[in-house]
Amino acid sequence: MKVLLVSTNRLIEPYPSYPIGLDYVMNAVSPAHQVRSVDMNELKNGDALAGVLSQYLPDIIGLSIRNIDTTDAENGRTFIEEIRELIGIIRRHSTGAIVLGGSGFTILPDEFMSRLDADFGIIGEGERLPLLLQALERNEDVSGLPGVVTRNGPVVFPDPLPASFSRGGFADHSYTSFYLKRGGMLNLQTKRGCPFNCIYCTYPQIEGRRFRLVPPGEVADTARMLQDAGARYLYMADSTFNGSAEHSLAVAAALKKAGISIPWGGFFTPLPTPPDYYHILADAGLEHVEFGTESLSNAVLDSYGKPFRIGDVFASHRRAVDAGLHVAHYLMLGGPGESEATLRETLGRADELEKTVFFVFAGVRIYPRTALYEMAVEEGQIEAERNLLQPVFYWAPPLNQMAVMEFLHDHADGRINWIIGAGSPQMVKSLARMHAWGHVGPLWEQLIR
């Protein structure tokens, strides 16, 4: 069968994210099927996609839905209408079956299937697509296939795939240059899954509740492949890079052994680590550490289900800074357990963290099948049947949303290292200009104060 994979994501703020999922699916689908992938960031518009459809004539069109919305309670936007428009173009220029997938789809499969004109959906990892293709070729019933949903069929979440998953050889996609010219960043995965119990998080739903580790040597081989393909920066696309300290140290050693000379960064949890942990990673090329801190109040961290406390945050921050790394902290304010007192506690303690950037989000996006969803239903913040394609944010009952936003903006005023939500248009334009001038990486270190 002829398969066309389409990355629907067009969000490039603060910087574009390479569609790594397409690489994994392409590797799983070929060589049994002819497969091609395109990226709407490169194609730009529907006319270009129509041209690909008319020339390639695919039997199956797989749409990867990465983002549902921007998760910004103040100035957010959703992407459902953009995806609906793409599907309309596909229907006008192709007779192929449309299959939805990706992390965004997996979070809300019922809602996407009911709102979009698609034939099938793949819940969880896209490497399940070959099972669907095989069944369609044989004219077999697909309703029993794990992770496959149909227009009117039930949604059943499958178990994660076995531990072994491979990205395969790095294809020279036409869209690769789009990312190499805008920060030089390609991404890399060292594990899937997350065993932590954060009440709002969808990673366990998407990838499973345990770490499935990629052998460090395989990670290093892929990194070398990406470096040789022109990457000037690598971003570790794990739920959390340091969730397993032992594995992450082994990955760092393998990267160094493989001669990886380009910098890299990733998302970290401020967990206790060996004293020399960040020095070892820095020696292997780590430059940027993004901590998922969320709050600097132990009461709120406990309510969020976090596996660390304030002391761990400060110790992790100090060790990362001492290792010469650029450090940022993500804060998620207003969730369960938050009060005016805990907000002041978090902002006051944040001021004690030197040499850092803060990415601050207020209100916590509610997703189904999470503990936060159950809490919101029980408290009457949402109805159980609420369609969550349109974002809904949890706010702790004592708080007034507008008062919190005003308080937060007052605190951030004049502080260039405090970024609220997606950041200002001026900041986004500045980053784009710097990437155009040849600077690489996420560049938020330019804001550190």
C-alpha positions in Angstrom: 0.0 0.0 0.0 1.1 3.6 -0.5 1.1 5.5 2.7 1.4 9.3 3.2 2.2 10.6 6.7 1.4 14.2 7.4 2.6 16.2 10.4 -0.2 18.7 11.0 1.6 20.7 13.6 2.3 24.3 12.5 3.2 25.8 15.9 6.7 27.2 15.8 6.7 29.4 18.9 9.0 29.7 20.7 10.8 27.4 18.2 9.7 24.6 15.9 9.8 21.0 17.0 10.9 18.4 14.5 8.2 15.7 14.0 10.1 12.8 15.4 7.1 10.5 15.5 7.0 10.3 11.7 10.4 8.8 11.7 9.4 6.0 14.0 6.2 5.3 12.0 8.0 5.3 8.7 10.5 2.8 10.1 7.7 0.6 11.3 5.7 0.8 8.0 8.6 0.3 5.4 9.7 -1.6 3.5 6.5 -3.7 3.4 4.7 -0.6 2.2 5.7 2.5 0.2 5.7 5.4 2.5 6.3 9.1 2.3 6.1 11.9 4.9 5.3 15.6 4.6 5.3 18.4 7.2 2.8 21.3 7.1 5.5 23.6 8.4 7.3 23.1 5.1 4.3 22.8 2.8 2.8 26.0 4.3 -0.7 25.6 2.8 -3.4 23.3 1.6 -2.6 23.8 -2.1 0.8 22.3 -1.6 -0.7 19.3 0.2 -3.2 18.9 -2.6 -0.3 18.8 -5.1 1.4 16.0 -3.1 -1.9 14.0 -3.0 -2.5 14.3 -6.7 1.1 13.3 -7.5 1.6 10.5 -5.0 -2.0 9.0 -4.9 -1.8 7.4 -1.5 -4.0 4.6 -0.3 -3.7 5.7 3.4 -3.1 9.2 4.7 -2.0 9.3 8.3 -2.4 12.6 10.2 -0.2 13.1 13.2 -1.9 15.4 15.7 0.8 16.7 18.1 -1.0 19.6 19.8 -4.6 20.1 20.8 -4.1 23.7 21.8 -1.3 25.9 23.3 -2.3 25.1 26.9 -2.3 28.9 27.7 -5.2 30.0 29.8 -4.7 33.6 29.0 -4.0 33.8 25.3 -4.4 30.3 24.0 -5.5 28.9 20.7 -6.8 25.5 19.5 -6.0 23.6 16.4 -9.1 21.6 15.7 -10.3 23.8 12.8 -6.9 23.8 11.1 -6.9 20.0 11.1 -10.5 19.9 9.9 -9.5 22.1 6.9 -6.6 19.7 6.1 -9.0 16.8 6.1 -11.4 18.7 3.8 -8.5 19.2 1.3 -7.6 15.5 1.5 -11.2 14.5 0.8 -11.3 16.7 -2.2 -8.0 15.4 -3.7 -7.8 11.8 -2.6 -9.8 8.7 -2.1 -7.4 7.3 0.4 -8.5 6.3 4.0 -7.6 8.9 6.7 -6.0 7.6 9.9 -5.6 9.9 12.9 -2.8 9.5 15.4 -0.2 11.3 17.5 -0.1 12.4 21.1 -2.9 14.9 20.8 -5.2 12.3 19.3 -4.4 9.8 22.0 -5.4 12.2 24.7 -8.9 12.8 23.2 -9.6 10.0 20.7 -13.4 10.0 21.1 -13.6 13.7 20.6 -11.4 13.8 17.5 -13.2 10.9 15.9 -16.6 12.5 16.5 -15.6 15.9 15.2 -13.4 15.0 12.2 -14.1 13.1 9.0 -11.6 10.3 9.5 -11.9 6.6 8.9 -9.6 5.2 11.6 -7.5 6.3 14.6 -4.4 4.9 16.3 -4.3 5.3 20.0 -0.8 5.4 21.6 2.3 4.6 19.6 2.1 5.0 15.8 4.1 1.9 15.3 0.8 0.1 15.5 -0.1 1.3 12.0 1.2 -1.8 10.2 -1.4 -3.9 12.0 -4.1 -1.8 10.5 -2.5 -1.8 7.0 -2.2 -5.6 7.0 -5.9 -6.0 8.0 -7.1 -3.6 5.4 -5.0 -5.4 2.7 -6.7 -8.6 3.7 -10.1 -7.1 4.0 -10.3 -8.2 7.6 -12.3 -6.8 10.5 -10.1 -4.1 12.2 -12.4 -3.7 15.3 -10.3 -6.1 17.4 -6.9 -4.6 16.7 -5.3 -3.1 19.8 -5.2 0.6 19.7 -7.3 0.9 16.5 -10.5 2.9 16.6 -13.2 3.4 14.0 -15.8 6.1 13.5 -18.5 4.5 15.6 -16.4 1.9 17.4 -15.5 1.7 21.1 -12.3 3.4 22.3 -10.0 0.9 24.2 -6.6 2.0 25.4 -4.0 -0.7 24.6 -1.0 -1.7 26.6 2.3 0.0 25.5 4.4 -1.7 22.9 7.2 -4.0 24.0 10.4 -2.3 25.2 12.1 -2.5 21.8 11.3 0.3 19.4 13.5 1.7 16.7 13.7 5.0 14.8 15.7 3.3 12.1 17.9 5.2 9.6 17.5 8.9 9.4 15.7 9.8 6.1 16.7 12.9 4.3 13.3 14.4 4.4 12.5 17.5 2.3 11.4 19.3 5.5 14.6 18.6 7.5 16.1 21.8 6.3 13.2 23.8 7.8 14.4 22.8 11.2 18.1 23.0 10.5 17.6 26.7 9.4 15.6 27.6 12.5 17.8 26.7 15.4 19.5 23.6 13.9 17.6 21.4 16.4 16.7 17.8 15.8 15.4 15.6 18.6 16.2 12.3 20.1 14.4 9.9 22.4 16.2 7.9 25.1 13.1 6.3 26.7 9.4 6.2 26.7 6.8 6.1 29.5 6.7 7.8 32.9 6.2 6.1 36.3 5.5 9.3 38.2 2.0 10.2 39.4 1.5 13.9 38.5 -2.2 14.4 38.7 -2.5 16.4 35.4 -0.1 14.6 33.2 -1.0 12.6 30.0 2.4 10.9 29.5 1.3 7.6 31.2 -1.7 7.6 28.9 0.3 8.2 25.8 3.5 6.1 26.5 2.7 3.9 29.5 3.4 4.0 33.3 6.9 2.6 33.2 10.2 3.6 31.6 11.1 1.7 28.5 14.8 2.4 28.0 16.6 2.7 24.7 20.0 1.0 24.9 22.6 3.8 25.4 24.6 2.7 22.4 21.6 2.9 20.2 20.9 6.4 21.5 24.4 7.4 20.6 24.3 5.8 17.2 21.1 7.8 16.4 22.7 11.0 17.8 25.7 10.5 15.5 23.3 9.9 12.6 21.5 13.2 13.3 24.8 15.1 13.8 26.1 13.8 10.5 22.8 14.9 8.9 23.5 18.5 9.8 22.0 18.8 13.3 23.7 21.5 15.4 21.7 20.8 18.5 19.9 17.8 20.0 16.8 18.0 22.2 16.0 14.9 24.3 12.3 14.3 23.7 11.7 12.2 26.8 9.0 12.8 29.4 12.0 13.5 31.7 15.6 12.8 30.8 16.8 12.1 34.3 14.0 9.9 35.5 16.5 7.1 35.6 19.8 8.6 36.8 21.7 5.4 35.9 20.4 5.2 32.4 20.9 8.9 31.7 24.5 8.7 32.8 25.1 5.7 30.6 23.6 7.7 27.7 25.9 10.6 28.4 28.9 8.2 28.4 27.8 6.7 25.1 27.3 10.1 23.5 30.8 11.1 24.5 32.3 7.8 23.2 30.4 8.3 19.9 32.1 11.7 19.4 29.0 13.8 19.7 30.3 17.3 19.5 27.1 19.3 19.3 25.3 20.6 22.4 22.0 19.2 23.7 19.3 19.8 26.2 16.2 18.3 27.7 13.4 18.3 30.2 14.5 17.3 33.8 12.8 16.5 37.0 14.5 18.1 40.1 15.1 14.7 41.7 18.0 14.0 44.0 21.1 13.0 42.0 24.7 12.1 42.7 26.9 15.2 43.4 28.8 15.0 40.2 25.7 14.2 38.0 25.4 17.5 36.1 29.1 17.8 35.7 29.2 14.5 34.0 26.3 15.4 31.7 27.9 18.8 30.9 31.1 17.1 30.0 29.1 15.0 27.5 27.6 18.1 25.8 24.6 19.0 27.9 23.9 22.8 27.8 20.3 23.4 28.7 18.3 22.0 31.7 14.6 22.7 31.8 13.2 21.7 35.2 9.5 20.8 35.5 9.4 22.4 38.9 5.7 23.6 38.8 5.6 25.1 42.3 7.9 26.1 45.2 5.4 25.3 47.9 5.6 21.8 49.4 1.9 21.8 50.0 1.2 22.3 46.3 3.9 19.9 45.1 2.2 17.3 47.3 -1.2 18.1 45.9 0.2 17.8 42.3 1.7 14.3 43.1 5.3 15.4 42.5 8.1 13.1 43.5 10.3 15.9 44.9 10.2 18.8 47.4 11.5 22.3 47.6 14.9 21.3 48.9 15.4 19.0 45.9 14.6 21.9 43.6 17.2 24.2 45.1 19.8 21.4 45.3 19.2 20.4 41.6 19.4 24.0 40.6 22.6 24.7 42.4 24.3 21.6 41.0 23.3 22.4 37.5 24.4 26.0 37.7 27.7 24.9 39.3 28.2 22.6 36.3 28.0 25.7 34.0 24.6 24.7 32.6 21.9 27.1 31.5 18.9 26.5 33.7 15.1 27.2 33.4 12.2 26.3 35.6 8.6 25.7 34.5 6.0 26.9 37.0 2.3 25.8 36.9 0.3 28.0 39.2 -3.3 27.9 40.4 -3.9 24.1 40.5 -5.2 22.0 43.4 -3.9 23.1 46.8 -3.0 26.6 45.6 -3.9 29.6 47.6 -2.8 33.2 47.8 -0.4 32.2 50.5 1.2 29.4 48.4 1.4 31.7 45.3 3.3 34.3 47.3 5.5 31.5 48.7 6.3 30.2 45.2 7.1 33.6 43.8 9.2 34.6 46.8 11.2 31.4 46.6 11.6 31.8 42.9 13.4 35.1 43.5 16.0 33.2 45.4 16.9 31.1 42.4 19.7 32.9 40.6 20.8 32.6 37.0 17.6 31.1 35.6 14.6 31.7 33.4 11.0 31.0 34.5 8.3 29.8 32.1 5.1 30.4 33.9 1.6 29.0 33.2 -1.4 29.9 35.3 -4.3 27.5 35.4 -3.9 23.8 34.8 -5.2 22.2 31.6 -7.7 19.5 32.4 -7.4 16.2 30.4 -9.6 13.2 30.7 -8.4 10.0 32.4 -6.2 12.0 34.8 -6.6 12.4 38.6 -7.1 16.2 37.9 -10.1 15.4 35.7 -11.7 13.3 38.4 -11.1 16.1 41.0 -12.6 18.7 38.7 -15.7 16.6 38.1 -16.1 15.9 41.8 -15.8 19.6 42.6 -18.2 20.7 39.9 -15.6 22.6 37.8 -16.6 20.6 34.8 -19.3 18.2 33.8 -18.4 14.5 33.3 -19.6 14.7 29.7 -17.7 17.9 28.9 -15.9 17.9 25.5 -12.4 18.9 26.3 -11.2 19.7 22.8 -11.9 23.2 23.8 -9.5 23.8 26.7 -10.7 24.0 30.2 -8.4 25.0 33.0 -8.5 24.0 36.7 -8.4 26.9 39.2 -8.2 26.2 42.9 -11.5 27.3 44.4 -10.2 30.1 46.7 -8.5 31.8 43.7 -9.8 34.5 41.4 -8.4 33.9 37.9 -8.2 37.6 36.9 -6.6 38.6 40.3 -4.0 35.8 39.9 -3.1 36.9 36.4 -2.8 40.5 37.5 -0.6 39.5 40.5 1.6 37.4 38.3 2.0 40.1 35.6 2.9 42.6 38.3 5.5 40.3 39.7 7.0 39.6 36.2 6.9 43.2 35.1 10.4 44.4 34.2 11.9 40.9 34.6 13.0 39.7 31.2 13.6 36.2 32.6 9.9 35.7 33.5 7.9 34.4 30.5 4.2 34.1 31.1 2.4 31.6 28.8 3.8 31.5 25.2 5.7 34.8 25.8 5.4 38.1 24.0 5.3 38.5 20.3 8.4 40.6 20.5 10.3 37.7 22.2 9.2 35.2 19.6 10.3 37.5 16.8 13.7 38.0 18.5 14.2 34.3 18.7 13.3 33.8 15.1 15.8 36.6 14.1 18.6 35.0 16.1 17.9 31.6 14.5 17.9 33.3 11.1 21.3 34.8 11.9 22.7 31.3 12.6 22.3 30.9 16.4 21.5 27.4 17.5 19.4 25.8 20.2 16.4 27.1 22.2 18.2 30.4 23.0 16.3 31.1 26.2 19.6 31.4 27.9 19.7 34.9 26.4 17.1 35.8 29.0 18.9 34.5 32.1 19.2 37.0 34.9 
